[in-house]
Amino acid sequence: MTDYDDIVKQIAGCTRCSLSERRTRTVPGAGSTSADIMFIGEAPGYNEDQQGLPFVGAAGNVLTDLLAGIGLRRSDVYITNMVKCRPNNNRDPLSSELEACSTYMDAQIGLINPKVIVTLGRFSFGKFFPGRSISRERGKPRSWRGRMIYPMYHPAATLHNPRLRPALENDFRNLLPLVEEVIAMPPDADVADEEKPPEQQMSLF
Ligand code: URA
C-alpha cells in the first residue's frame, strides 16, 4: 500500500467528527498525486457524497470548464476539499470539523508536495491566511512555509453571482505562468513568507 493509499484508507475509516455519521462516502480527493497544482475547496456536496469524488456537481462543472480553458484536465492536477465528508444540507463546515480534518489535509499537502496550492473560497484560504478577505486577496499569490498559495473565488460563487466569473477566469489564466515561475526559482531561493511585509514578497503580477 502506498502512503497515499494509506491516507485514503484512514479517511475512509475516520470518525473524528460527527460528519462521519451521515456520510454516504468519504471524499478524499482525486487527480494526480504528483501534480504541481493542488486545488482545495470547501466540503463535499450531495453529488460528491454519492460518488466519493470531489467537485462533480454544478460547481465541479465550473471548475472542469475553467481548467479546460487553460488546457488542463482534472487528471493533470490534484483536487480536494478542506473536509472530506459532506456537512448536512451543504452548510458551512464548523471550525471543529475543519480542525478534525486538518491532519488529512496536511498529510496530502506533504505527500503530494504541490508547487502551487490554489485555494477555492474562504475556508481553504483561511487555513493558510486566517482572517483575510478573499475578495481583496484573490489572484495574489502568497508564500506560506515555502509554498505558493494562490487564492481564488470558489467556483460555486460564480453560480450565485455570475459577475465574479471574469475574475475567476483571469486568475486561472495567471495560474500556469505562476507555476512556471515557481518551478524556475532556484531550489535554495529564500521564498518570502507571510511574516514579511508585502513589498518583500515575490513580485508576481
Ligand atoms: N464540491 C466540492 O467537492 N467541494 C466544494 O467546495 C464544493 C462543491
Residues whose N, C-alpha, C, O or C-beta is under 5 A from the ligand:
A	BS01	URA	G41 E42 A43 P44 G45 E48 P54 F55 A59 N81
